[in-house]
Amino acid sequence: MLSREKFWFWNGAVALLALAVAGAQAQDLKSFEQRTTTKVLPNGLTLIVCERPEAPVFSYSTFIDAGDVNDPSGQSGLAHMFEHLAFKGTSEIGTTDYAAEKDALAKVEAANNAYEAEYLKAVGRDPQKLAELQKAVKAAEAEAHKFVVPNQFTEVAERNGAAGLNAFTALDETVYFWSMPENRLELWAWLESGRLADVVPREFYKERDVVMEERRMRTDSNPEGRLFEQFLATAYVAHNYGRSNIGWPSEVGQITATEAMAFHKKYYIGSNIVVAVVGDVKAAEAMPVLEKYFSKIPAGPKPEEMTTVEPRQFAEKTVIVRDPSQPVYVEGYHRPDFRAPDAAVYDAISDILSNGRVSRLYRSMVRDQQIAAEAEGVSPYPGDKYPGLFVFYAAPLPGHTPAEMRDSIHKEIEKLKTADVTDEELAMFKTRTRANLLHGLADNQGLANDLAEYQTRYGDWRELFRQLDRVDKVTKADIRRVANQVFQASNRTSAWIETEAPAATAKKDGGVQ
């Protein structure tokens, strides 16, 4: 017989499932196939147009299959730098005289190269000469800045109704997106294709300073940022997932405009880009316009996939950061990438452990024991294109310790390994997955992002819908099997912040054990 709590839990799941199924009838794969057109241009770029005429607007997502993980050795942070450059304009936008600006930018690069050559001398560096060379760089930058029209790209877009104009660089991809009135489709195509094909390293070193400041704020001055950076660097010994997401300081500080343009030439090519447009557009009318502009993006072979494979971890690792801040606990286990047959099983484990107030970690650590402010299991992390980690995170309440977080998390892991999850838990995972998909389909921007991502990752946006088949096939036995395979001490990297008094911090900097 169901307890009262489980009775309401189960009935809520049934009700939510009924709503999800009803919604799916109106938003199934067949209905999307009827209003979605895909075209691969001669340069290799893929265009997707999904007709949704409910409102006179459209949203788009430009998905570049390159992110931080693709930064060349010694140039971490380069992909992120390029995201910044994409908002600086082109040879037609953001300048008063591009011919003169181009010459001025060449002088900036020459001055910077001279400075870098002196700065990187291991022996015989001349401080006085270095100061003079740095002064020359600043002078060259000031001269180039005379031709800049600040923020013109953004202003043109927003003046024509662009909303939500933004971008992000993740480990596996770089994405540009915004929404706009449908009668501005051609203007958008001109703007977006222009910044992809006609990029200018405008104010590059100024933006490099901005990225360095981002690093200081997100990592160097943030105890949790430092913890996670050391955690990943320890969990990975070979793969680029172990590198700093925003870049190591010495590398970010030495990235050059020349290196950025080489990155652009390799990764910003048609075969490595998918553009999805969703909204009040007709494919028959939109496709010729999009083809006109996006065909000018250079063609080229799709960049080779990374061949480095992270070796199997066979020894437990621990990271301790001693800091006068609140304690935090995190641990991770290596798992396969998104293409693995058990990818949906990992999603099930994460959902059952962490999704909302009925999740196991919340009920155990936050509600019942009252030892944590939050506790969750997240997978995959830090990326999913390559084998990642299944990560557990917990923030202790005052008076409680990382050790308590570790022990409580391990108890929940052991339950997964020794006993089946309940029918209710498995049903709720499947219900929530379907509901989340439908929720994403209801939003033009979310749908554009999903279409572009699934087209890139699977070669077919229809996998967005087919994932539900894999989810429906997950069994309780699958969850036990995967938990026993992956959640092993020899596959574990643990990290935590150990709180110290401020006076002691000067003597003890955090370490790796």
FIMISE-123238 format. One line per 10 residues: number of its first residue (from 1); their letters; for each residue x, y, z of C-alpha. Coordinates in steps of 0.25 Angstrom, whole numbers, plus 5000, padded with zeros to 4 digits. Each point is the difference from the previous one (the first is absolute). Example, Ala and Ser with C-alpha at 12.3 -4.5 7.8 and 13.67 -1.06 7.14 Angstrom:
<nupas>
1> as> 5049:4982:5031 ~ 5006:5014:4998
</nupas>
This chain:
<nupas>
1> mlsrekfwfw> 5000:5000:5000 ~ 5005:5014:4997 ~ 5003:5010:5011 ~ 4993:5013:5000 ~ 5012:5007:4995 ~ 5003:4990:4989 ~ 4985:5000:4996 ~ 5000:5015:4997 ~ 5014:4998:4993 ~ 4995:4989:4991
11> ngavallala> 4987:5007:4997 ~ 5007:5013:4996 ~ 5009:4992:4991 ~ 4988:4994:4993 ~ 4994:5014:4998 ~ 5012:5006:4995 ~ 5002:4988:4990 ~ 4986:5002:4995 ~ 5003:5014:4997 ~ 5013:4997:4993
21> vagaqaqdlk> 4994:4989:4992 ~ 4989:5010:4996 ~ 5010:5010:4996 ~ 5008:4990:4992 ~ 4988:4997:4991 ~ 5001:5015:4995 ~ 5016:5000:5000 ~ 5004:4987:4995 ~ 5011:4997:4990 ~ 4991:4999:4988
31> sfeqrtttkv> 4994:5014:5002 ~ 5014:5006:5001 ~ 5004:4993:4988 ~ 4989:5006:4992 ~ 5005:5014:5004 ~ 5015:4998:5001 ~ 5009:5002:4988 ~ 5015:4996:5000 ~ 5010:5004:4989 ~ 5015:4998:4999
41> lpngltlivc> 5006:5011:4992 ~ 5012:4997:4991 ~ 5010:5006:5010 ~ 4995:4989:5010 ~ 4992:5009:5009 ~ 4987:4994:5005 ~ 4987:5009:5000 ~ 4987:4996:5008 ~ 4987:5008:4999 ~ 4989:4996:5009
51> erpeapvfsy> 4987:5007:4996 ~ 4992:5005:5012 ~ 4991:5012:4997 ~ 4993:5002:5013 ~ 5007:5014:5002 ~ 5007:5009:4990 ~ 5014:4997:5005 ~ 5011:4990:4998 ~ 5012:4995:5009 ~ 5013:4994:4995
61> stfidagdvn> 5011:4992:5005 ~ 5014:4999:4993 ~ 5007:4988:5005 ~ 5015:4999:4998 ~ 5006:4986:5003 ~ 5012:5006:5007 ~ 5002:5004:5015 ~ 5010:5001:5011 ~ 5004:4985:4998 ~ 5005:5004:4986
71> dpsgqsglah> 5010:5011:5004 ~ 5013:4996:4995 ~ 5011:4996:5010 ~ 5006:5012:5007 ~ 4988:5009:4995 ~ 4989:4997:5011 ~ 4989:5010:4999 ~ 5001:5003:4985 ~ 4986:4995:4997 ~ 4994:5009:5011
81> mfehlafkgt> 5008:5011:4994 ~ 4994:4998:4987 ~ 4986:5001:5005 ~ 5004:5014:5005 ~ 5005:5004:4986 ~ 4987:4996:4994 ~ 4993:5012:5006 ~ 5011:5010:4995 ~ 4994:5001:4986 ~ 5006:4997:4986
91> seigttdyaa> 5007:5008:4989 ~ 4986:5007:4998 ~ 4995:5002:5014 ~ 5008:5006:5012 ~ 5010:5008:4992 ~ 5001:5014:4993 ~ 5011:4996:4990 ~ 5003:4985:4999 ~ 5012:5002:4991 ~ 5007:5009:5009
101> ekdalakvea> 4995:4992:5012 ~ 5006:4987:4994 ~ 5014:5007:4999 ~ 4999:5005:5014 ~ 4996:4986:5005 ~ 5012:4994:4993 ~ 5009:5010:5007 ~ 4994:4996:5014 ~ 5003:4985:4997 ~ 5014:5003:4996
111> annayeaeyl> 5002:5009:5013 ~ 4994:4989:5008 ~ 5009:4989:4994 ~ 5012:5008:5003 ~ 4996:5002:5015 ~ 4997:4985:5001 ~ 5013:4996:4994 ~ 5007:5008:5011 ~ 4991:4996:5011 ~ 5001:4985:4997
121> kavgrdpqkl> 5016:5001:5001 ~ 5004:4990:5011 ~ 5013:5007:5001 ~ 5004:5014:4998 ~ 4987:5007:5000 ~ 5002:5015:5000 ~ 4989:5007:5009 ~ 5003:5013:4994 ~ 4998:4995:4986 ~ 4988:4992:5004
131> aelqkavkaa> 4993:5013:5006 ~ 5004:5007:4987 ~ 4994:4989:4991 ~ 4987:5000:5009 ~ 4999:5015:4998 ~ 5001:4998:4985 ~ 4989:4989:5001 ~ 4991:5010:5007 ~ 5003:5011:4990 ~ 4996:4991:4988
141> eaeahkfvvp> 4987:4996:5007 ~ 4997:5014:5002 ~ 5002:5003:4985 ~ 4991:4988:4996 ~ 4989:5004:5009 ~ 4998:5013:4993 ~ 4993:4992:4989 ~ 4991:4992:5009 ~ 4985:5003:5002 ~ 4998:4993:5013
151> nqftevaern> 4988:4990:5002 ~ 4995:5003:4986 ~ 4997:4986:4997 ~ 4991:4998:5012 ~ 4993:5014:4998 ~ 4996:4997:4986 ~ 4994:4987:5004 ~ 4993:5005:5012 ~ 4995:5013:4992 ~ 4993:4990:4991
161> gaaglnafta> 4993:4992:5011 ~ 5011:4990:5004 ~ 4996:4994:5014 ~ 5008:4991:5009 ~ 5013:5002:4992 ~ 5011:4992:5006 ~ 5010:4988:4998 ~ 5007:4990:5008 ~ 5013:4992:4999 ~ 4999:4986:5007
171> ldetvyfwsm> 5010:4989:4999 ~ 4994:4993:4988 ~ 4994:5012:4992 ~ 4998:5015:4998 ~ 4986:5005:4998 ~ 4994:5013:4995 ~ 4985:5004:5002 ~ 4989:5010:5000 ~ 4986:5003:4996 ~ 4995:5010:4990
181> penrlelwaw> 4988:5005:4993 ~ 4997:4991:4987 ~ 5001:5011:4991 ~ 5015:5002:5004 ~ 5004:4986:4995 ~ 5009:5005:4989 ~ 5006:5010:5009 ~ 5003:4990:5010 ~ 5006:4990:4989 ~ 5009:5011:4996
191> lesgrladvv> 5005:5003:5014 ~ 5002:4986:5004 ~ 5006:4995:4988 ~ 5009:5012:5000 ~ 5006:4998:5014 ~ 5003:4985:4997 ~ 5006:5003:4986 ~ 5006:5014:5001 ~ 5006:5000:5014 ~ 5009:5011:5004
201> prefykerdv> 5010:4999:5012 ~ 4995:5014:5005 ~ 5005:5004:5014 ~ 5005:4986:5002 ~ 5010:5003:5011 ~ 4989:5009:5007 ~ 4991:4988:5000 ~ 5011:4991:5005 ~ 5001:5008:5012 ~ 4985:4999:5002
211> vmeerrmrtd> 5001:4984:5000 ~ 5012:5001:5010 ~ 4991:5008:5009 ~ 4989:4990:4998 ~ 5010:4989:5004 ~ 5003:5008:5013 ~ 4986:5001:5003 ~ 4995:4986:4997 ~ 5012:4992:5004 ~ 5012:5007:5007
221> snpegrlfeq> 4991:5008:5010 ~ 4989:4989:5001 ~ 5003:4989:5010 ~ 4991:4991:4993 ~ 5005:5004:4986 ~ 5014:4996:5005 ~ 4995:4987:5006 ~ 4993:4995:4987 ~ 5012:5004:4992 ~ 5009:4992:5008
231> flatayvahn> 4990:4989:5001 ~ 4999:4998:4985 ~ 5015:5002:4998 ~ 5002:4988:5010 ~ 4989:4991:4994 ~ 5005:5001:4986 ~ 5015:4997:4997 ~ 4999:5000:4984 ~ 4988:5006:4995 ~ 4997:5015:4998
241> ygrsnigwps> 4988:4999:5009 ~ 5010:5001:5011 ~ 5005:5014:4995 ~ 4995:5013:5006 ~ 4987:5004:4993 ~ 5003:5014:4999 ~ 5015:4998:4998 ~ 5012:4999:5008 ~ 5005:5014:5004 ~ 5014:4999:4993
251> evgqitatea> 4993:4995:4987 ~ 4988:5010:5000 ~ 5010:5011:5002 ~ 5008:4997:4988 ~ 4990:4996:4989 ~ 5001:5009:4988 ~ 4991:5005:4989 ~ 5008:4991:4990 ~ 4997:4988:5008 ~ 4985:5004:5001
261> mafhkkyyig> 4999:5001:4985 ~ 5007:4987:4998 ~ 4989:4994:5009 ~ 4989:5007:4992 ~ 5006:4994:4987 ~ 4999:4986:5005 ~ 4987:5000:5008 ~ 4991:5010:4994 ~ 4998:4993:4987 ~ 4987:4996:4994
271> snivvavvgd> 5001:4985:5003 ~ 5002:5003:5015 ~ 4988:5009:5001 ~ 4985:4998:5002 ~ 4990:5011:4999 ~ 4986:4998:5005 ~ 4988:5010:4998 ~ 4987:4998:5007 ~ 4988:5009:4999 ~ 4991:5008:4990
281> vkaaeampvl> 5008:4996:4988 ~ 4996:4992:4988 ~ 5011:4991:4995 ~ 4997:5002:4985 ~ 5003:5015:5002 ~ 5010:5000:5011 ~ 5010:4989:4994 ~ 5004:5009:4988 ~ 5003:5011:5009 ~ 5008:4992:5010
291> ekyfskipag> 5008:4993:4989 ~ 5003:5013:4993 ~ 5007:5005:5013 ~ 5005:4988:5007 ~ 5006:4994:4987 ~ 5012:5010:5002 ~ 5005:4993:5012 ~ 5013:4993:4996 ~ 4999:4985:4996 ~ 5010:4990:5005
301> pkpeemttve> 5001:4986:5006 ~ 4993:4998:5014 ~ 5011:5001:5010 ~ 5005:4987:5005 ~ 4995:4994:5013 ~ 5009:5000:5013 ~ 5007:4987:5000 ~ 5005:5000:5014 ~ 4993:4990:5009 ~ 5000:5002:5015
311> prqfaektvi> 5006:4987:5006 ~ 4992:4992:5010 ~ 5002:5006:5014 ~ 5005:4989:5009 ~ 5003:5008:5013 ~ 4991:5008:5009 ~ 5005:5015:5000 ~ 4997:5011:5010 ~ 5001:5015:4999 ~ 5000:5009:5012
321> vrdpsqpvyv> 4999:5015:4999 ~ 5002:5007:5014 ~ 4993:5014:5000 ~ 4993:5009:5009 ~ 4987:4998:4993 ~ 4988:4991:5002 ~ 5003:4985:4998 ~ 4995:4993:4987 ~ 5001:4985:4996 ~ 5001:4994:4986
331> egyhrpdfra> 5003:4987:4994 ~ 5000:4994:4986 ~ 5001:4987:4993 ~ 5004:4998:4985 ~ 4988:4996:4991 ~ 4999:4999:4985 ~ 4995:5010:4990 ~ 4986:5004:4995 ~ 5001:4989:4989 ~ 5001:4988:5011
341> pdaavydais> 4989:4990:5000 ~ 4998:5003:5015 ~ 4999:5016:4998 ~ 4985:5000:5004 ~ 5004:4991:5012 ~ 5009:5011:5005 ~ 4989:5010:4998 ~ 4991:4991:5008 ~ 5010:4999:5012 ~ 5002:5015:5000
351> dilsngrvsr> 4985:5003:5000 ~ 4996:4990:5011 ~ 5012:5006:5009 ~ 4998:5015:4997 ~ 4987:5004:4993 ~ 4993:5009:5010 ~ 4995:4998:5014 ~ 4996:4985:4998 ~ 5014:4996:4996 ~ 5008:4991:5008
361> lyrsmvrdqq> 5011:5010:5004 ~ 4991:5011:5003 ~ 4991:4991:5009 ~ 5012:4994:5007 ~ 5010:5011:5002 ~ 4991:5013:4999 ~ 4987:4996:5006 ~ 5002:4988:5009 ~ 5014:5002:5006 ~ 5001:5015:4998
371> iaaeaegvsp> 5015:5000:4997 ~ 5000:5006:4987 ~ 4995:5013:4993 ~ 5000:4992:4987 ~ 5004:4987:4994 ~ 4999:4995:4986 ~ 5006:4990:4990 ~ 5003:5006:4986 ~ 5004:4992:4988 ~ 5007:5002:4990
381> ypgdkypglf> 5010:5010:5005 ~ 5008:5008:4995 ~ 4995:4997:4986 ~ 4993:4989:4993 ~ 5007:4999:4986 ~ 5011:4992:5006 ~ 5000:4990:5012 ~ 4997:5009:5012 ~ 4997:4998:5015 ~ 4988:4997:5009
391> vfyaaplpgh> 5001:5011:5011 ~ 4995:5001:5014 ~ 4999:5013:5006 ~ 4996:5004:5014 ~ 5001:5013:5009 ~ 5000:4998:5015 ~ 4991:5008:5009 ~ 5008:5007:5011 ~ 5006:4990:5010 ~ 5001:4989:4990
401> tpaemrdsih> 5012:4995:4992 ~ 5004:4995:4987 ~ 5002:4986:5006 ~ 4985:5000:5004 ~ 4997:5003:4985 ~ 5009:4989:4995 ~ 4994:4990:5009 ~ 4985:5003:4997 ~ 5003:5000:4985 ~ 5007:4987:5001
411> keieklktad> 4988:4994:5008 ~ 4990:5004:4988 ~ 5010:4995:4990 ~ 5000:4986:5007 ~ 4985:5000:5000 ~ 5000:5001:4985 ~ 5010:4989:4999 ~ 4993:4990:5010 ~ 4985:5003:4998 ~ 4991:5003:4988
421> vtdeelamfk> 4994:5014:4999 ~ 4985:5000:5002 ~ 4990:5000:4989 ~ 4996:5014:5003 ~ 5014:5005:4999 ~ 5002:4994:4987 ~ 4987:5005:4995 ~ 5002:5014:5004 ~ 5013:5000:4993 ~ 4994:4996:4987
431> trtranllhg> 4988:5010:5002 ~ 5009:5012:5003 ~ 5009:4997:4988 ~ 4988:5000:4991 ~ 4995:5013:5007 ~ 5013:5007:4999 ~ 5001:4997:4985 ~ 4986:5005:4998 ~ 5003:5013:5008 ~ 5013:5002:4991
441> ladnqgland> 4992:4998:4987 ~ 4990:5011:5005 ~ 5010:5011:4999 ~ 5006:5005:4987 ~ 5014:5002:5006 ~ 5001:4987:5007 ~ 4995:4993:4988 ~ 5010:5007:4991 ~ 5011:4996:5010 ~ 4996:4986:5000
451> laeyqtrygd> 4998:4998:4985 ~ 5014:5005:4998 ~ 5007:4992:5011 ~ 4993:4987:4996 ~ 5003:5002:4985 ~ 5015:5003:5004 ~ 5001:4988:5010 ~ 4992:4989:4993 ~ 5000:5005:4985 ~ 4985:5001:5001
461> wrelfrqldr> 4991:5009:5009 ~ 4989:4989:5001 ~ 5009:4994:5011 ~ 4994:5010:5009 ~ 4987:4992:4999 ~ 5006:4986:4999 ~ 5007:5002:5014 ~ 4987:4997:5006 ~ 5000:4986:4995 ~ 5014:4998:5007
471> vdkvtkadir> 4994:5006:5013 ~ 4988:4991:4999 ~ 5009:4988:5000 ~ 5008:5003:5013 ~ 4997:4989:5010 ~ 5003:4999:5015 ~ 5010:4989:4997 ~ 5007:5010:4991 ~ 5001:5010:5011 ~ 5006:4989:5010
481> rvanqvfqas> 5010:4995:4989 ~ 5005:5014:4996 ~ 5001:5004:5014 ~ 5009:4988:5004 ~ 5008:5002:4987 ~ 5003:5015:5002 ~ 5000:5004:5015 ~ 5012:4993:5004 ~ 5011:5006:5010 ~ 5011:4998:4989
491> nrtsawiete> 4992:5008:4990 ~ 4997:5011:5010 ~ 5007:5014:5002 ~ 4995:5008:5012 ~ 5003:5015:5003 ~ 4995:5009:5011 ~ 5003:5013:5007 ~ 5005:4999:5014 ~ 4997:5013:5007 ~ 5012:5006:5007
501> apaatakkdg> 5001:5013:5008 ~ 5005:5012:4991 ~ 5013:5001:5008 ~ 5004:4985:4997 ~ 4997:5002:4985 ~ 5013:5008:4997 ~ 5008:4988:5004 ~ 4991:4989:4994 ~ 4996:5001:4986 ~ 4991:4989:4995
511> gvq> 5006:4987:4996 ~ 4998:4987:4992 ~ 5002:4987:5007
</nupas>
